């Protein structure tokens, strides 16, 4: 059927030439740009799911076998999908099994033939050297690697329980209370007695805990942390008594009636929400000990760990509003909580950057902090909580502590921005002493390094790439960075054969004329610099993220790769307020999420002076989630620059968003700037063409955000387009994702090229 549609479109217009001028919202249409059916086919062939037969050995993502340095990984090769196994100690890499022989065995067992390009399982589990397990559609198969005999195995239902370290007891819940039973099951002890529905022990609130109807049952959850000596349990009470819900209506299901779903989700500033109450159970004395801190909002939560002798707990907990974070020492006998270390900031302490380590052996605490304007590592005394020294310094950003060797007093961490004359977003692995001396870059190649450290801390896998450098994967020694073996190198010859070229990194100035900002440009394969091209900006100015790809893989699989083939110049950019730069750079977006695209406008105008083929009279924009907000906000705030937008699943008013995100980046308590930066408040400003898209089952950004914007646009008599995707969550999948992509393509083609096409033409 699709073939017929392509042929029909080809016969209708072998080469579509724009022979007329149109005017859509002030947009000038260029007569010289043509789009052919081949362009559509090329765009489709460069979608992520179609690239796997064009790009091979793209990366190595290790899956460690038990707690060793041995690992397996899956990749695409010219022969199809392949699983490989690597043993660093024995220094070998080989295929994990005979893939063709396995698929033949599967066909004999199931009667179904599987393609080597689409192996029906994604993961394997090594039982021993000669036996693996894998799962296909909820059925587990055991493979004998000697005989290739396949044996089905009953899949055990995952039990909501946890075994004690001494393996004598299992913790579990019943009727909302916490119990333990002996391993043999003969002895059962009830530890809590206050649990009732909506006041539930040893539970937690899952992100996607959808409840059918108003009073349906919430999915069962279980969480405890045994003490090392198996004599105590740390857990929490989930208090839902006064919490408010959000709602979703599922229109497409097996019945002819819509289904109502509810879920617990707090909005900014709200007090009636789900709280966690931390507690300790002394098993020997059958005693419940409430920890002496205030109940914690579920979206903040806490991070805890026991000390080695089971007498204390260490807990990291953020303030509501995120202006500070405390590391507590908790007495396991009394529940008394003492603040050891506190980090705070006038705007916020960024949860995406904060990291810490409790180092009992050396008597220290490590934390990361932006207190000097850049995120760095600080060393504190574990007993007194006093600062010993700042470990790292300089105009760069520590992203995460990877490993700490207490015996050698060395810290391994990843950071960006330290190397001179290099894109500041490129990530490297470093080693430094506790006192800040002997800082060593273990990954000196001028590229982005994706690091995976083995559980035994002896080795790491390093995927080295840039947007203009195909990935090379190596196994390296953690202590020195020395290469043990090359694991693979991306093969992109099939891409090069069709004329594909790397996107171009660029550096521009922000609106202040001082700050450097960085982005990428994608051009069509059939690019002609003598012509004028519409420009499309892919936006996501979320302060927790970096939008512009820095790795080869991320740039290749970016939606701009395919979109550019429809004769657009596509860009993406990280302006002020986004992540992985200085605190000053980051603070631009605080209470100012609506300013995210301001830097984009200057950058695009400056680029157009250099690249005269960029037509800034025809500028479109698109984005998802926070990028959906950006898209609409750009059309409303700068309607004379941005002419066309496609906004998917946008959080158009931060007052109705999930609480943690706006409370951290827009401020707490809720202020007037929430209203001022709402797309709903600004709906009267719409001039350009706008397509709004939302999934009806989106529990991340509730559809109410888009529907309230729709209401405001209608009340202001504004023209717009709306697409609701049935039964679709925040991440679009399957036929709904495919339809959405085609709809987005058609929308930009129609309103930037002036060609009236529909999804049926793709």
Number of C-alpha atoms within 10 A of each C-alpha: 6 10 9 9 13 18 15 13 18 16 11 10 13 14 14 15 14 17 12 10 13 18 11 18 14 13 22 19 25 21 16 12 18 16 19 17 20 15 20 20 15 18 23 19 15 23 20 14 10 11 16 19 18 19 20 22 23 22 26 24 18 20 18 20 20 12 11 15 21 22 20 23 20 21 17 22 19 14 10 16 19 21 20 17 20 22 15 20 12 8 11 12 16 11 14 18 19 12 16 12 11 16 18 15 17 19 13 12 13 8 10 10 12 14 11 15 15 12 15 15 10 12 14 18 16 18 13 9 8 13 14 17 18 18 18 12 7 9 11 16 19 20 22 17 16 9 8 18 14 17 13 13 13 10 11 7 6 6 8 14 19 17 19 22 14 10 11 14 23 20 26 22 23 11 12 22 21 25 21 22 18 16 15 9 11 7 10 14 14 16 21 18 13 12 19 12 14 16 19 25 34 27 23 22 22 14 12 13 18 21 18 17 15 12 9 11 12 16 12 13 16 19 17 19 20 22 25 17 13 19 17 25 24 23 23 24 24 26 26 19 13 12 16 17 16 15 22 22 18 16 16 13 11 7 8 8 10 12 14 15 21 21 22 21 26 23 21 23 18 14 13 15 19 26 26 26 23 23 19 25 23 18 16 9 10 13 14 20 17 17 21 16 14 10 17 20 23 21 19 18 18 16 11 18 16 22 17 13 9 19 15 20 20 19 20 19 18 23 16 19 24 23 19 18 22 18 25 21 23 23 18 25 17 13 20 16 19 16 15 20 21 15 18 18 15 9 20 24 24 25 14 13 18 20 19 17 14 19 17 13 9 13 13 21 23 24 23 25 24 22 15 13 17 22 28 26 27 22 23 21 18 19 12 11 16 14 15 14 14 19 20 22 16 12 16 21 30 29 21 21 21 17 16 20 15 16 8 9 12 20 21 21 19 22 23 22 21 20 17 7 8 12 20 19 22 21 26 27 25 23 24 19 19 24 15 18 12 11 15 15 20 19 21 13 11 16 24 25 26 21 18 19 20 21 15 11 18 16 24 25 25 28 25 25 25 21 22 17 15 23 27 20 24 21 24 22 20 21 16 15 20 14 15 16 16 14 19 18 19 20 19 17 13 14 15 12 9 11 11 17 14 19 21 13 20 15 14 21 17 20 17 10 10 9 13 14 19 19 21 21 22 25 27 25 20 13 15 13 12 9 14 22 29 25 27 29 24 26 28 27 27 22 26 18 14 19 20 24 21 23 23 23 19 13 20 23 16 18 17 27 24 27 27 23 25 26 26 28 24 28 25 24 29 27 33 28 27 24 24 26 22 20 22 13 17 21 18 17 21 18 22 17 26 22 21 25 24 16 21 26 19 17 21 22 15 13 18 15 10 9 13 14 19 24 21 23 18 24 26 28 27 25 22 22 21 22 27 28 31 31 33 34 29 30 26 21 20 17 17 16 17 27 26 29 30 26 29 28 29 28 29 30 22 24 21 17 22 19 22 22 18 24 24 23 25 25 22 20 11 18 13 8 14 20 15 14 20 21 32 23 17 19 24 16 17 24 20 23 22 25 21 22 23 30 23 22 23 22 24 17 22 25 24 20 22 28 17 15 23 19 13 18 21 14 11 13 12 17 13 15 12 15 13 19 18 16 17 19 19 20 12 20 12 8 9 16 14 13 17 20 18 18 21 21 21 22 25 27 20 16 25 28 28 21 20 10 15 15 15 13 16 20
